[in-house]
Amino acid sequence: MPNSERPIERVFIALSDPTRRAVVQKLSERSATVSQLAQPFDMALPSFTQHLGVLEDAGLIVSQRQGRSRVCTLNPMALKAAEDWMASHRKQWESRLDRFESHLEKMKEEKSDD
């Protein structure tokens, strides 16, 4: 992943993959080891750990070694940043749609006055 990407872009790129979204969903329930996370997926462990690397680079998860295992934990603050970004854009589009709706109502009223 290019270093020129902004953190929010990394989050959306990370979440664009269904495997990574499934990992985030699982970690939203509780922390888990890499092997626990990899178990439901039909892929080689090195391929799966690449997915974890993307999630970690995006700041969505953190991992730490505990004995012989690596335990992954969700970082909810990264999700909050994405949620905040979407909310701000949703407000902007809702405002535009409200203005458009008002404009259409005004046009409809003017047409009925003719």
SVG drawing of the C-alpha trace seen along z (x, -y; Angstrom):
<svg xmlns="http://www.w3.org/2000/svg" viewBox="-53 -30 59 54">
<polyline fill="none" stroke="black" stroke-width="0.4" points="0.0,0.0 1.5,-3.3 2.6,-5.5 1.1,-8.6 -2.4,-7.4 -4.2,-9.2 -5.2,-7.1 -8.9,-7.3 -8.1,-5.9 -6.3,-3.0 -9.3,-2.2 -11.6,-2.1 -9.2,-0.1 -8.8,2.4 -12.6,2.7 -13.1,3.2 -12.3,6.8 -14.8,9.3 -12.2,11.4 -11.0,8.3 -14.5,7.2 -15.2,10.7 -12.1,10.4 -13.2,6.9 -16.6,8.4 -15.1,11.3 -12.8,8.9 -15.8,6.7 -17.0,9.6 -13.6,10.2 -9.9,10.4 -8.6,13.6 -5.4,15.3 -4.2,15.3 -5.0,19.1 -8.5,18.5 -9.2,15.8 -7.7,17.8 -9.7,21.0 -12.9,20.3 -11.1,19.2 -10.0,21.5 -6.6,20.0 -3.0,20.5 -1.9,18.9 0.6,16.6 -2.2,15.2 -4.4,14.7 -1.7,12.9 -1.3,10.5 -5.0,9.5 -4.1,8.9 -1.2,6.8 -3.5,4.6 -5.9,4.2 -3.0,3.4 -1.4,0.9 -4.8,-0.8 -4.9,-1.0 -8.0,1.1 -6.4,3.8 -3.4,4.1 -1.6,7.3 0.8,8.4 2.7,11.5 1.4,13.5 3.6,16.5 3.7,18.5 0.6,16.8 -0.1,13.4 -3.4,11.9 -5.3,9.4 -7.6,6.7 -9.9,4.3 -9.0,0.6 -12.5,-1.0 -11.0,-4.5 -10.1,-3.8 -13.7,-2.7 -14.9,-5.9 -12.8,-8.0 -14.4,-6.3 -17.9,-6.6 -17.3,-10.4 -16.1,-10.8 -19.2,-9.1 -21.5,-11.1 -20.1,-14.4 -20.6,-13.5 -24.1,-12.1 -25.1,-15.5 -23.7,-17.2 -25.7,-15.0 -28.9,-15.1 -28.7,-18.9 -28.3,-18.9 -31.2,-16.4 -33.4,-18.6 -32.6,-21.6 -33.3,-19.6 -36.6,-18.4 -37.6,-22.0 -36.7,-23.0 -38.9,-20.3 -41.8,-21.2 -41.5,-24.8 -41.4,-23.8 -44.5,-21.6 -46.4,-24.5 -45.4,-26.9 -46.6,-24.4 -49.9,-23.9 -50.4,-27.7 -50.2,-27.9"/>
</svg>
